[in-house]
Amino acid sequence: MAAAPSVPGYRYGDPTLPRSPVTTEDLAQLEAVLLFTDDDLAALRRSGDILLPHTQAIVDAFYGFFGSHAPLHDTFCTPQGPSQEYQAHVFARFGQWIADTCRGQYDDTWLAYQQEIGRRHYTGKNEADGPAAAGTPPFVPLRYVIPLAYATYATVRAFLEKGETDPAAVERMAQAWLKSVLMQVTLWSQPYVRDGAW
């Protein structure tokens, strides 16, 4: 995947990103525990045909979810109120993340970006967006990052159901999405966890 310069702070494929401490062998073990197989990769690719033309609508639906829950909404807020520019940056990256979930290669390059996403939720939250994020909370609490796996899955599933008439195909794609999101959230948690405990 080539980096998308039109998306502020997007660095998937950036060769200067540090290598993830999670190895491809670690990833293979995580995939095994999640029962994530080549069939799931194929289902994710298929889901992209349905989802990507509706990326903005999915982002809007998820933004509505975020906006209705104060602990999530507050992550975008300065003491003066929400930072519209920061929100725009974050949700542009979220839209790109949908494509990356459908099309990502799940290799060392992908692992490096998962590490960067996790770091940005914790120790580097406001770095990528500069003044747009100034004054917003310094990190996203992990207790909100983990449950968002379900909210993301449920949002995407609703769009899959609109775009596919075969219930079995919807189920395959939805389960692949759930596995992938759980895997990504697990990887994002690594920077939050003390050395040796992850």
C-alpha positions as CSV (number, residue, x, y, z in Angstrom):
1,M,0.0,0.0,0.0
2,A,1.4,3.4,-1.0
3,A,1.1,6.3,1.5
4,A,-1.8,8.6,0.7
5,P,-0.3,12.2,1.0
6,S,-3.8,13.7,0.8
7,V,-4.7,12.1,4.2
8,P,-3.0,14.2,7.0
9,G,-0.6,12.1,9.1
10,Y,-1.1,8.9,7.1
11,R,2.1,6.9,7.1
12,Y,1.2,3.3,6.0
13,G,4.1,2.3,3.8
14,D,6.5,5.0,5.0
15,P,9.9,3.4,5.0
16,T,11.1,5.7,7.9
17,L,8.5,4.2,10.3
18,P,10.3,2.1,13.0
19,R,9.9,-1.6,12.7
20,S,7.2,-3.1,15.0
21,P,8.5,-5.1,18.0
22,V,5.8,-7.6,17.0
23,T,7.3,-10.0,14.5
24,T,5.6,-11.7,11.7
25,E,5.9,-15.0,13.7
26,D,4.0,-13.2,16.6
27,L,1.4,-12.1,14.1
28,A,1.0,-15.7,12.7
29,Q,0.4,-16.9,16.3
30,L,-2.1,-14.2,16.9
31,E,-3.9,-15.1,13.6
32,A,-4.0,-18.7,14.7
33,V,-5.6,-17.8,18.0
34,L,-8.2,-15.7,16.1
35,L,-8.8,-18.5,13.6
36,F,-7.8,-15.9,10.9
37,T,-7.2,-17.7,7.6
38,D,-6.7,-17.1,3.9
39,D,-10.5,-17.4,3.6
40,D,-10.8,-14.4,5.9
41,L,-8.3,-12.5,3.7
42,A,-10.4,-13.3,0.7
43,A,-13.6,-12.2,2.5
44,L,-11.9,-8.9,3.4
45,R,-11.0,-8.3,-0.2
46,R,-14.6,-9.0,-1.2
47,S,-15.9,-6.7,1.5
48,G,-13.8,-3.9,-0.1
49,D,-15.9,-4.1,-3.3
50,I,-19.0,-3.3,-1.2
51,L,-17.6,-0.9,1.4
52,L,-15.1,1.3,-0.3
53,P,-17.7,3.1,-2.6
54,H,-19.5,4.0,0.7
55,T,-16.5,5.0,2.7
56,Q,-17.8,8.5,3.5
57,A,-21.1,7.2,4.6
58,I,-19.4,4.7,6.9
59,V,-17.2,7.4,8.3
60,D,-20.3,9.6,8.9
61,A,-22.1,6.8,10.7
62,F,-19.1,6.2,12.9
63,Y,-18.7,9.9,13.5
64,G,-22.3,9.9,14.7
65,F,-21.5,7.1,17.1
66,F,-18.4,9.0,18.4
67,G,-20.3,12.2,18.8
68,S,-23.0,10.6,20.9
69,H,-20.6,9.2,23.5
70,A,-18.9,12.0,25.6
71,P,-15.8,10.0,26.6
72,L,-15.0,9.4,22.9
73,H,-16.1,12.9,21.7
74,D,-14.0,14.5,24.4
75,T,-10.8,13.0,22.8
76,F,-11.2,15.7,20.1
77,C,-11.9,18.5,22.5
78,T,-9.8,21.4,23.6
79,P,-10.8,23.5,26.7
80,Q,-12.6,25.7,24.2
81,G,-14.6,22.8,22.6
82,P,-14.2,20.3,19.8
83,S,-11.3,20.8,17.3
84,Q,-13.0,20.5,13.9
85,E,-9.7,20.4,12.1
86,Y,-8.4,17.6,14.3
87,Q,-11.7,15.6,13.8
88,A,-11.4,16.0,10.1
89,H,-7.8,14.7,10.1
90,V,-8.8,11.7,12.3
91,F,-11.8,10.7,10.2
92,A,-9.8,11.1,7.0
93,R,-7.4,8.5,8.4
94,F,-10.4,6.4,9.5
95,G,-11.7,6.3,6.0
96,Q,-8.3,5.2,4.7
97,W,-8.1,2.6,7.5
98,I,-11.3,1.0,6.0
99,A,-9.4,0.5,2.7
100,D,-6.3,-0.7,4.6
101,T,-8.3,-3.3,6.5
102,C,-9.8,-4.6,3.2
103,R,-6.6,-4.5,1.2
104,G,-3.7,-4.6,3.7
105,Q,-1.0,-7.2,3.2
106,Y,-0.6,-8.1,6.9
107,D,3.2,-8.1,6.6
108,D,6.1,-6.2,8.3
109,T,5.0,-2.9,6.6
110,W,1.4,-3.4,7.9
111,L,2.8,-4.3,11.4
112,A,4.9,-1.1,11.5
113,Y,1.8,1.0,10.8
114,Q,-0.3,-0.9,13.4
115,Q,2.5,0.0,15.9
116,E,2.3,3.6,14.8
117,I,-1.5,3.7,15.2
118,G,-1.2,2.3,18.7
119,R,1.5,4.7,19.6
120,R,-0.6,7.6,18.4
121,H,-3.4,6.6,20.6
122,Y,-1.1,6.6,23.6
123,T,2.3,8.3,23.8
124,G,2.1,10.2,20.5
125,K,-1.6,11.1,20.2
126,N,-1.2,14.7,19.2
127,E,2.0,14.6,17.2
128,A,0.7,13.9,13.7
129,D,-1.9,16.8,13.7
130,G,0.2,19.6,15.2
131,P,-1.7,22.7,16.1
132,A,-5.1,21.1,15.1
133,A,-4.8,18.8,18.1
134,A,-3.3,21.3,20.5
135,G,-5.0,21.2,23.9
136,T,-6.8,17.9,23.3
137,P,-6.3,15.0,25.8
138,P,-2.8,13.5,25.6
139,F,-4.0,10.0,25.0
140,V,-7.0,7.8,24.3
141,P,-7.7,5.5,27.3
142,L,-7.3,1.9,26.4
143,R,-10.6,1.1,28.0
144,Y,-12.3,2.9,25.1
145,V,-9.9,1.7,22.3
146,I,-10.8,-2.0,23.0
147,P,-14.6,-1.7,23.0
148,L,-14.5,0.2,19.7
149,A,-13.7,-3.1,18.0
150,Y,-17.4,-4.0,18.4
151,A,-18.7,-0.6,17.3
152,T,-16.6,-0.7,14.2
153,Y,-17.7,-4.2,13.4
154,A,-21.4,-3.4,13.9
155,T,-21.1,-0.3,11.7
156,V,-19.4,-2.2,8.9
157,R,-21.7,-5.1,9.1
158,A,-24.8,-2.9,8.5
159,F,-23.2,-1.7,5.2
160,L,-22.3,-5.2,4.2
161,E,-25.9,-6.3,4.7
162,K,-27.1,-3.4,2.4
163,G,-24.6,-4.4,-0.3
164,E,-24.9,-8.2,-0.3
165,T,-28.1,-10.3,-0.6
166,D,-26.5,-13.7,0.4
167,P,-26.7,-13.9,4.2
168,A,-23.9,-16.5,4.2
169,A,-21.6,-14.2,2.3
170,V,-22.4,-11.3,4.7
171,E,-21.6,-13.5,7.6
172,R,-18.2,-14.5,6.1
173,M,-17.2,-10.9,5.4
174,A,-18.5,-9.7,8.8
175,Q,-16.6,-12.4,10.7
176,A,-13.4,-11.6,8.7
177,W,-13.9,-7.9,9.7
178,L,-14.4,-8.8,13.3
179,K,-11.3,-10.9,13.4
180,S,-9.2,-8.3,11.6
181,V,-10.4,-5.5,13.9
182,L,-9.7,-7.6,17.0
183,M,-6.3,-8.3,15.7
184,Q,-5.6,-4.7,15.0
185,V,-6.9,-3.5,18.4
186,T,-4.7,-6.1,20.1
187,L,-1.7,-4.8,18.2
188,W,-2.6,-1.2,19.1
189,S,-2.6,-2.2,22.7
190,Q,1.1,-3.1,22.6
191,P,2.4,0.5,23.3
192,Y,0.1,0.7,26.4
193,V,1.4,-2.5,28.0
194,R,4.5,-2.6,30.2
195,D,7.6,-4.4,28.8
196,G,7.2,-8.1,28.7
197,A,3.5,-8.2,29.6
198,W,2.0,-7.9,26.0
